[in-house]
Amino acid sequence: MTRREPRGRRGGKPRRSLRARLLGALWSWLLRLQAATWEVRTEGVGAFDRALSGGRRLLAAFWHGKYVALFPLMRGRGVLIFASTSHRGDVVAEICGRFGYRCAQIPDHGREHSLDLMREALADETAGAVVVDGPLGPHRVVKRGVVVIASEQRRVVFPVSVAASRKKVFGERWDRREIPKLFSRVALVFGDPLEVPADLEPPEEDRWRERVRQALEAVDARAEQRIAAWGASG
Protein backbone atom coordinates (compact mmCIF):
# COMPACT_ATOMS: atom_id res chain seq x y z
CA MET A 1 0.00 0.00 0.00
CA THR A 2 1.33 3.46 -0.90
CA ARG A 3 1.87 5.67 2.12
CA ARG A 4 -0.25 8.82 2.14
CA GLU A 5 1.25 12.24 2.53
CA PRO A 6 0.32 13.86 5.87
CA ARG A 7 -2.75 16.08 5.67
CA GLY A 8 -2.57 19.81 6.20
CA ARG A 9 -0.37 21.13 3.45
CA ARG A 10 -0.06 18.17 1.14
CA GLY A 11 -0.24 17.01 -2.44
CA GLY A 12 3.16 16.59 -4.05
CA LYS A 13 6.06 18.79 -3.12
CA PRO A 14 5.24 21.38 -0.41
CA ARG A 15 4.80 24.93 -1.70
CA ARG A 16 7.13 26.96 0.47
CA SER A 17 8.49 30.38 -0.28
CA LEU A 18 12.11 30.78 -1.28
CA ARG A 19 12.66 32.69 1.97
CA ALA A 20 11.26 29.81 4.07
CA ARG A 21 13.41 27.28 2.20
CA LEU A 22 16.54 29.36 2.63
CA LEU A 23 15.88 29.99 6.32
CA GLY A 24 15.15 26.30 6.88
CA ALA A 25 18.39 25.35 5.15
CA LEU A 26 20.38 27.90 7.15
CA TRP A 27 18.93 26.93 10.54
CA SER A 28 19.37 23.24 9.76
CA TRP A 29 23.03 23.76 8.89
CA LEU A 30 23.67 25.86 12.02
CA LEU A 31 21.91 23.34 14.24
CA ARG A 32 23.89 20.43 12.78
CA LEU A 33 27.10 22.36 13.31
CA GLN A 34 26.19 23.20 16.89
CA ALA A 35 25.03 19.67 17.72
CA ALA A 36 28.30 18.25 16.39
CA THR A 37 30.06 19.92 19.36
CA TRP A 38 27.72 18.49 22.01
CA GLU A 39 28.68 15.61 24.26
CA VAL A 40 25.46 13.63 24.53
CA ARG A 41 24.27 11.01 27.00
CA THR A 42 20.90 9.34 26.80
CA GLU A 43 18.46 7.48 29.02
CA GLY A 44 15.39 5.54 27.98
CA VAL A 45 15.95 5.96 24.25
CA GLY A 46 16.38 2.21 23.81
CA ALA A 47 12.85 1.54 25.06
CA PHE A 48 11.44 4.05 22.57
CA ASP A 49 13.46 2.56 19.71
CA ARG A 50 12.44 -1.00 20.59
CA ALA A 51 8.79 0.01 20.66
CA LEU A 52 9.21 1.81 17.33
CA SER A 53 10.98 -1.10 15.63
CA GLY A 54 8.35 -3.45 17.05
CA GLY A 55 5.58 -1.54 15.31
CA ARG A 56 3.97 -0.02 18.40
CA ARG A 57 1.95 3.12 17.70
CA LEU A 58 3.70 5.91 19.58
CA LEU A 59 3.54 9.58 20.48
CA ALA A 60 6.65 11.36 21.72
CA ALA A 61 5.46 14.19 24.00
CA PHE A 62 7.53 17.22 25.02
CA TRP A 63 7.32 20.89 25.91
CA HIS A 64 7.47 23.50 23.15
CA GLY A 65 10.50 25.11 24.77
CA LYS A 66 12.54 21.91 24.39
CA TYR A 67 11.90 21.07 20.74
CA VAL A 68 14.89 22.71 18.99
CA ALA A 69 17.53 20.34 20.37
CA LEU A 70 15.37 17.32 19.52
CA PHE A 71 15.80 17.89 15.77
CA PRO A 72 19.41 16.61 15.73
CA LEU A 73 19.09 14.35 18.78
CA MET A 74 16.23 12.23 17.39
CA ARG A 75 17.02 12.33 13.67
CA GLY A 76 16.76 9.23 11.57
CA ARG A 77 13.57 7.89 13.14
CA GLY A 78 11.05 9.16 10.57
CA VAL A 79 8.65 10.52 13.18
CA LEU A 80 5.74 12.68 12.01
CA ILE A 81 5.98 16.23 13.40
CA PHE A 82 3.34 18.96 13.37
CA ALA A 83 3.87 22.60 12.40
CA SER A 84 1.53 25.51 11.76
CA THR A 85 0.26 26.70 8.37
CA SER A 86 2.32 29.89 8.48
CA HIS A 87 5.70 31.22 7.40
CA ARG A 88 7.12 30.05 10.74
CA GLY A 89 5.58 26.63 10.14
CA ASP A 90 7.05 26.52 6.64
CA VAL A 91 10.53 27.07 8.09
CA VAL A 92 9.95 24.33 10.69
CA ALA A 93 8.70 21.97 7.97
CA GLU A 94 11.82 22.66 5.92
CA ILE A 95 14.00 21.85 8.93
CA CYS A 96 12.00 18.66 9.53
CA GLY A 97 12.67 17.44 6.02
CA ARG A 98 16.38 18.15 6.31
CA PHE A 99 16.60 16.05 9.48
CA GLY A 100 14.61 13.16 8.00
CA TYR A 101 11.24 13.80 9.65
CA ARG A 102 7.83 13.99 8.03
CA CYS A 103 5.78 17.10 8.73
CA ALA A 104 2.06 17.90 8.67
CA GLN A 105 1.12 21.58 8.77
CA ILE A 106 -2.18 22.47 10.41
CA PRO A 107 -3.85 25.73 11.56
CA ASP A 108 -2.82 27.20 14.93
CA HIS A 109 -6.36 28.12 15.98
CA GLY A 110 -8.37 25.37 14.33
CA ARG A 111 -9.44 23.72 17.61
CA GLU A 112 -11.53 20.64 16.71
CA HIS A 113 -10.71 21.05 13.02
CA SER A 114 -6.98 21.04 13.85
CA LEU A 115 -7.47 17.96 16.02
CA ASP A 116 -9.26 16.24 13.13
CA LEU A 117 -6.32 17.04 10.85
CA MET A 118 -3.90 15.62 13.42
CA ARG A 119 -5.97 12.43 13.64
CA GLU A 120 -5.96 12.05 9.87
CA ALA A 121 -2.26 12.82 9.48
CA LEU A 122 -1.35 10.19 12.08
CA ALA A 123 -3.75 7.53 10.80
CA ASP A 124 -1.11 5.69 8.74
CA GLU A 125 1.90 6.64 10.85
CA THR A 126 3.64 4.48 13.44
CA ALA A 127 5.13 7.37 15.41
CA GLY A 128 4.25 11.01 15.91
CA ALA A 129 5.67 13.84 18.01
CA VAL A 130 3.50 16.36 19.85
CA VAL A 131 4.46 19.58 21.61
CA VAL A 132 1.87 19.30 24.33
CA ASP A 133 1.66 23.01 25.22
CA GLY A 134 2.13 24.34 21.70
CA PRO A 135 2.09 25.97 19.34
CA LEU A 136 1.01 29.11 21.21
CA GLY A 137 0.82 28.15 24.89
CA PRO A 138 0.06 28.82 27.66
CA HIS A 139 3.45 27.76 29.00
CA ARG A 140 3.49 24.14 30.20
CA VAL A 141 -0.26 23.66 30.03
CA VAL A 142 -0.96 20.26 28.44
CA LYS A 143 -3.53 20.51 25.66
CA ARG A 144 -6.10 17.75 25.26
CA GLY A 145 -4.92 16.61 21.82
CA VAL A 146 -2.17 14.30 23.08
CA VAL A 147 -4.47 12.26 25.33
CA VAL A 148 -7.41 12.26 22.89
CA ILE A 149 -5.28 10.94 20.02
CA ALA A 150 -3.44 8.45 22.24
CA SER A 151 -6.79 7.13 23.47
CA GLU A 152 -8.52 6.97 20.09
CA GLN A 153 -5.58 5.54 18.14
CA ARG A 154 -4.25 3.33 20.95
CA ARG A 155 -0.90 5.05 21.02
CA VAL A 156 1.68 4.81 23.80
CA VAL A 157 2.86 8.23 25.02
CA PHE A 158 6.60 8.61 25.68
CA PRO A 159 7.51 11.77 27.64
CA VAL A 160 10.88 13.18 26.54
CA SER A 161 13.11 16.03 27.70
CA VAL A 162 16.51 17.58 27.10
CA ALA A 163 18.86 19.31 29.53
CA ALA A 164 22.23 20.97 28.91
CA SER A 165 25.15 22.12 31.01
CA ARG A 166 25.21 25.41 29.09
CA LYS A 167 22.19 26.74 27.26
CA LYS A 168 20.59 29.86 25.86
CA VAL A 169 17.15 30.47 27.39
CA PHE A 170 14.84 32.86 25.55
CA GLY A 171 13.03 34.14 28.62
CA GLU A 172 11.05 36.73 26.67
CA ARG A 173 9.28 34.00 24.70
CA TRP A 174 6.11 32.38 26.01
CA ASP A 175 7.71 28.90 25.83
CA ARG A 176 11.05 29.87 27.49
CA ARG A 177 12.81 28.18 24.58
CA GLU A 178 16.09 26.45 25.41
CA ILE A 179 18.98 25.75 23.01
CA PRO A 180 22.18 24.03 24.20
CA LYS A 181 25.26 26.11 23.55
CA LEU A 182 28.40 25.01 21.71
CA PHE A 183 30.42 22.29 23.47
CA SER A 184 27.67 21.63 26.03
CA ARG A 185 27.02 18.39 27.83
CA VAL A 186 23.53 17.36 26.77
CA ALA A 187 21.19 14.77 28.30
CA LEU A 188 18.34 13.27 26.27
CA VAL A 189 15.92 11.42 28.56
CA PHE A 190 12.78 9.41 27.80
CA GLY A 191 10.42 8.59 30.64
CA ASP A 192 8.33 5.48 31.16
CA PRO A 193 5.62 5.06 28.51
CA LEU A 194 2.05 6.01 29.41
CA GLU A 195 -0.71 3.66 28.31
CA VAL A 196 -3.73 5.92 27.85
CA PRO A 197 -6.97 3.87 28.02
CA ALA A 198 -9.49 3.82 25.18
CA ASP A 199 -12.79 5.72 25.20
CA LEU A 200 -11.84 8.46 27.63
CA GLU A 201 -14.66 10.62 28.98
CA PRO A 202 -13.98 14.38 29.51
CA PRO A 203 -13.26 14.06 33.27
CA GLU A 204 -10.78 11.27 32.52
CA GLU A 205 -9.17 13.40 29.81
CA ASP A 206 -8.39 16.04 32.42
CA ARG A 207 -6.85 13.47 34.75
CA TRP A 208 -4.68 12.11 31.94
CA ARG A 209 -3.60 15.60 30.93
CA GLU A 210 -2.40 16.02 34.51
CA ARG A 211 -0.61 12.66 34.35
CA VAL A 212 1.18 13.74 31.17
CA ARG A 213 2.16 17.03 32.82
CA GLN A 214 3.54 15.22 35.86
CA ALA A 215 5.44 12.75 33.67
CA LEU A 216 7.04 15.61 31.73
CA GLU A 217 7.99 17.46 34.91
CA ALA A 218 9.57 14.24 36.19
CA VAL A 219 11.54 13.63 33.00
CA ASP A 220 12.67 17.28 33.00
CA ALA A 221 13.97 16.81 36.55
CA ARG A 222 15.67 13.54 35.59
CA ALA A 223 17.46 15.20 32.67
CA GLU A 224 18.70 18.01 34.93
CA GLN A 225 19.86 15.43 37.49
CA ARG A 226 21.84 13.64 34.79
CA ILE A 227 23.60 16.88 33.89
CA ALA A 228 24.34 17.70 37.54
CA ALA A 229 25.74 14.22 38.23
CA TRP A 230 27.77 14.34 35.02
CA GLY A 231 29.34 17.63 36.08
CA ALA A 232 30.09 16.31 39.58
CA SER A 233 31.86 13.27 38.14
CA GLY A 234 34.09 15.50 36.03
N, C-alpha and C positions, 0 to 999 in steps of 0.2 A: 504494500500500500504506500502511495506517495505521501510524504509528510506535508501537512498544510503549513503555509506561512502563518505566523501569529496574527490575530486580528488586531485592529487599531489601524495603523498605517500599514497597508499590505498591498499585494498585487505586483509581483515582479520586484525590480530593484527600487529601494526606497527613494522618494524624491526629496532630497535634502539640498539646501542651498549650498553654493560653493563655500560661503563663509562657515557654515556649520561643519562641512567636510574638512575644511582646513583647520578649524579649531579642534575638531575631534582628533585629527591626525597629530596636531601639535601636542595636545594634552596627553595623548596616548604615548607619544615618544618621551615626553618629560617624565611621565609616571613610570614607564619602563626603566628609564635611566635612574630615577630616584630609587626604585625598588631594588635595582641591581646592587645597591650599596647597603641594603638592610641585612642584618643578621636575624634570621627568622627561626622561631621555635613554634611547634604546633602541639595542640592537645585535642583529642576527639575527632580529628579529621578522618582517621581511619574508619571510624564507625559510619560517618557520612558516606565515604567512598564505597564501603562495602554495601551499604543500603542502596546506593546509586547503581553499582554494578549488578546488584541482585534484582534490579527492576522495581524496587519499592518506589511508590509515588511520594515525592518529597517536596517540602517547602523550607528553604533556608530563610530564617527570620532575623532581622537586625535593625538597629536604629539608623535613621537617615544620616545622622552625623558620622557614622562609621563607614559609610559605603565606599569612599574613594579608595582606601587601601585594599579593599576586597577585590577590586578589578585585577591587579597583578597576583594577589595571593591565592585566588581561586580559579585562575585561568585554566583552560583546557578541559573543563567539565561540561561545557555545552548547556549550562543552565539558562532558562528563560528569565529575562529581567524585564521589568516594566519601567517605562519613562513616559513623560507627558507629551501631548501633541502640541509642541511649542518649539521655539528656537532652542531653548535650553535642552528640551527633550531630544531634539535632533542631534545636538552635540553628544549627549549621553549615549544615544543609539549608535552613533559613529564610533565612540569609544568601545562600546559593547562588541561591535563587530570586529574591531581590531584586537580584542583580547579573546575572541573565540566564543562569545556568548550570542544567544539569540535575543532579540528585543521586540517587545510589543508596546506600541505607543498608544496611550489612552488619555481621555480628557482629565484634567485636574479636578474639576468640579462636577463630574458626571453622576456622582452618588450611585444609585442603583444601576444606571446605565453603564457606568465605569466598572462596577462589580460584574455585570453581565459580560462585558468585554474581557475582563480578567478570567472569568470562568471559561469562556470560549477559547481564549488564547492558550490556556493550560490544558484543554481537553485532551490533546494528543501528546502532551509533554510528560516526561518522567519527572523532571525536577524544575522547580521555579524558585525565584528569590523575591522576597517581599520586604520592602522597608515599612515596618509596621506603623510608624508615626508619620509617614510621608504621604504625598510629596510636599505638603505645606504646613504640617504640624496640626495641633500644638506639640511642643517638645515632649517626647517620650510618653505620649498618650497612644496606646495601642488601638488602632482602628479595627472595626469588626471584620474586615475583609479576610484577614489571615485565618481566623477561626471558622468563618462561614465556608470558605473554600476548602480548608482542611477537612471539615466535617462532611461537606457534600461530596467531595472527590476522594475521600478516604486517604488523605495525605498525612504523612508524619511530619511534624514541625521540628526542625532543628534550630535552636537558638545559637547565634554565632556572634562573636565580638572580636575586636582587635585592640591591643594596647601597645604603646611604644615608650621607650625610655626618653625619647626627645620627640616632641610633636608641635606642630602649629595648630592652635585652636582658634577658630574664627568665632570669637565670643559675641560679635555683633549680629551673627546670623541666628535665625530661630532654632536651627538644629545643632548649634555649637559644633560645627564640622571640625573633624580632627584629621590631620594628615601627618604621618610620621616624617620626620626630617631625614636628611641625608645621614647615612652611617648610624642609624638608630638600631637598637635591639627591638624587635617586633614579635609579639605573641599573637598567634591566631588560635582561638579557642572555640570549639563547638561544645555545647552542653548536651545533656541527655535528651533524646528525642521525646516529644510530647505526642501521645496518641489521642487526638481529639475524637470523641465519640460521634457517631452519625446522628442525624436528625435533632440537632440542638434547638431547643426553644430559646426565645430571647433572654430569659433570666440566666440560662446556662451559658449563653454567649458571653454575657458580662463576666461570669465567673471564669470562663476560659480566657477572656482578654486579660483578666488580672493574673491568671496563671502564666500566660505568655510574658507579661510585664515582669513578674517576679523571676521567671527563668532568665530573661535578658539581663536583669539587674545582677543576678547571680553569676552569669557568664562574664559580664563586665568586670565584676569584682575578681573573678578567677583569673582573667587575663592580666589585670593590674597586679595581682599577687605573683603571677609568673614573672612579670617584669621586675618586681621588687626583689624576689628571691634570686633571680638571675644576676642582678646588680650586686647583691650581697655576696654571691659566690665568686664574684670577680669575672 
